[in-house]
Amino acid sequence: MSDVSFDLSSAIFSKSVIGQQEIQTRALNLPPMVRRVLVMVDGKKSNGELAAFVVGHSIESILNQLLDQGCIEGRAVATVAPVASAKVAKPQADADLSQLPPPEARSAKDRELSRTFMTNTTNTMFGQNMRLTLIQAIHDCKSVEDLRKVYFSWAETMATSSTGAKRLPELRKSLFQYL
């Protein structure tokens, strides 16, 4: 690993020679989630775009593992895309979630309605089972609090589709009736 320190939230990574060899040989025995991110690293995707493939896991931790193994290297710094998505998705989402009743005030039925809504909207916008990691993360939620954590990935994913981005305020309003 190099001595260069990256801001993982804005850096864009590409596969190093070691990373390219790892794709072919699997010699490092990377865990499946780490390997998935290595496969997705292409010198174009931002941290947020890669995070959509590992919902429920820390993208920063995975990127650090890949950096430590020498499988990836910093290629460029993303300037426009992360700033735009941060202004659109995350701050709005934080503000909206803070206005919701506490998670424990929601019933099991509310949790199931929220889970179903998030799954159905993901499948509708992106095709059946096209975002399996997100669908699995939604399915694995045992509480409304868990669903609220996955909500950020769901909102980011919706914002990556032009139709989803246009409909996000409407979808958010419908989801928040139960979330």
Secondary structure, DSSP 4 states (H G I P E B T S, - for coil): --S----TTTEEEEE-HHHHHHHHH-TT---HHHHHHHHH--SS--HHHHHTTSTTS-HHHHHHHHHHHT-EEEEEE--HHHHHHHHHTHHHHHHHHHTSPPGGGS-HHHHHHHHHHHHHHHHHHH-TTSSHHHHHHHHH--SHHHHHHHHHHHHHHHHTSHHHHHHHHHHHHHHTTT-
